[in-house]
Each structure stands twice: as C-alpha cells, then as structure tokens.
C-alpha cells in the first residue's frame, strides 16, 4: 500500500481519568480554522468538551445486564414440563 501527500492536523486530548481512555485524537477538517473563523483555542476547547461528554455518558451508562446461563433456562424448562406433566397426570 502506498500513501502519498497525506498531511493532517490533529488535536490530542489527554484524559485526566484514564479508566476509559488515555487520549482522544481528533482529526481537524482542512477548512476548520479558516472557513469557520474560529481560533485554535476554540477548537481545542471543543475537543476537550467532546471528550469530557463522552466520559460522562460512559460513566453514567447502566451496567450491562447479565445473561442467564443456558443451564438455568434448561432447568426452568425442565421444571415447567415436569409441573405440566404432574398437573395432567393428577387432573386428567
């Protein structure tokens, strides 16, 4: 594979809380600073805010539900069939 003429500006935001990530890398659009009339400080601030919002959403998301093991479903099904068999035996 050959790559020619690739030059990108990036912003690297280091995380103060490294439980979720060490750093976030944002690739700047080529016209980000010129077309939108923003300063570099504003772009860096927005990158930091985006990283902080991600950490907030991740930290507040509920824990994933545990799956019931296959053996538990098998035993529940066996118990249900056994109960149905007993009911039909005694009532039938």
C-alpha positions as CSV (number, residue, x, y, z in Angstrom):
1,X,0.0,0.0,0.0
2,X,1.3,3.4,-0.9
3,X,0.2,6.7,0.7
4,X,1.2,10.0,-0.9
5,X,0.7,13.5,0.2
6,X,-1.2,12.9,3.4
7,X,-0.9,15.7,5.9
8,X,-3.5,16.1,8.7
9,X,-3.7,18.4,11.7
10,X,-4.7,16.6,14.8
11,X,-5.7,17.5,18.4
12,X,-4.7,15.1,21.1
13,X,-6.7,15.4,24.3
14,X,-5.2,13.6,27.3
15,X,-7.7,12.2,29.8
16,X,-7.4,13.1,33.4
17,X,-9.3,9.9,34.3
18,X,-7.7,7.1,32.5
19,X,-10.3,4.4,33.4
20,X,-11.9,5.0,30.0
21,X,-9.2,6.2,27.6
22,X,-5.6,7.5,27.7
23,X,-6.1,10.1,25.0
24,X,-8.6,11.1,22.3
25,X,-7.3,12.1,18.9
26,X,-9.4,14.5,16.8
27,X,-8.7,15.0,13.1
28,X,-9.2,18.5,12.1
29,X,-11.0,19.3,8.8
30,X,-8.8,21.1,6.5
31,X,-11.0,24.2,6.4
32,X,-11.9,24.1,10.1
33,X,-9.9,27.1,11.2
34,X,-10.3,29.3,8.1
35,X,-13.9,28.8,6.9
36,X,-15.5,28.9,10.3
37,X,-13.4,31.9,11.6
38,X,-12.6,30.2,14.9
39,X,-9.3,30.3,16.8
40,X,-7.2,27.3,17.7
41,X,-8.1,27.7,21.3
42,X,-11.8,27.4,20.5
43,X,-11.2,24.2,18.5
44,X,-9.1,22.7,21.4
45,X,-11.8,23.7,23.9
46,X,-14.5,22.0,21.7
47,X,-12.3,18.8,21.5
48,X,-11.9,18.8,25.3
49,X,-15.7,19.2,25.8
50,X,-16.4,16.4,23.4
51,X,-14.0,14.1,25.3
52,X,-15.5,15.1,28.6
53,X,-19.1,14.5,27.4
54,X,-18.0,11.0,26.2
55,X,-16.6,10.2,29.6
56,X,-19.8,11.4,31.3
57,X,-22.0,9.3,29.1
58,X,-19.8,6.3,29.6
59,X,-19.6,6.7,33.3
60,X,-23.3,7.1,33.7
61,X,-24.4,4.3,31.4
62,X,-26.0,1.4,33.3
63,X,-24.1,-1.8,33.7
64,X,-24.8,-4.4,31.1
65,X,-27.4,-6.9,32.2
66,X,-26.0,-10.3,32.9
67,X,-27.3,-13.1,30.8
68,X,-29.0,-16.0,32.4
69,X,-26.8,-19.1,31.7
70,X,-28.1,-21.7,29.4
71,X,-28.2,-24.3,32.2
72,X,-30.7,-22.1,34.1
73,X,-33.0,-21.9,31.1
74,X,-32.8,-25.7,30.7
75,X,-33.6,-26.3,34.4
76,X,-36.5,-23.8,34.2
77,X,-37.9,-25.5,31.1
78,X,-37.5,-29.0,32.7
79,X,-39.3,-27.8,35.8
80,X,-42.1,-26.4,33.7
81,X,-42.6,-29.6,31.7
82,X,-42.4,-31.7,34.9
83,X,-45.1,-29.5,36.5
84,X,-47.3,-29.7,33.4
85,X,-46.9,-33.5,33.4
86,X,-47.9,-33.7,37.1
87,X,-50.9,-31.5,36.6
88,X,-52.2,-33.5,33.6
89,X,-51.5,-36.8,35.5
90,X,-53.4,-35.9,38.6
91,X,-56.2,-33.9,36.9
92,X,-56.6,-36.0,33.9
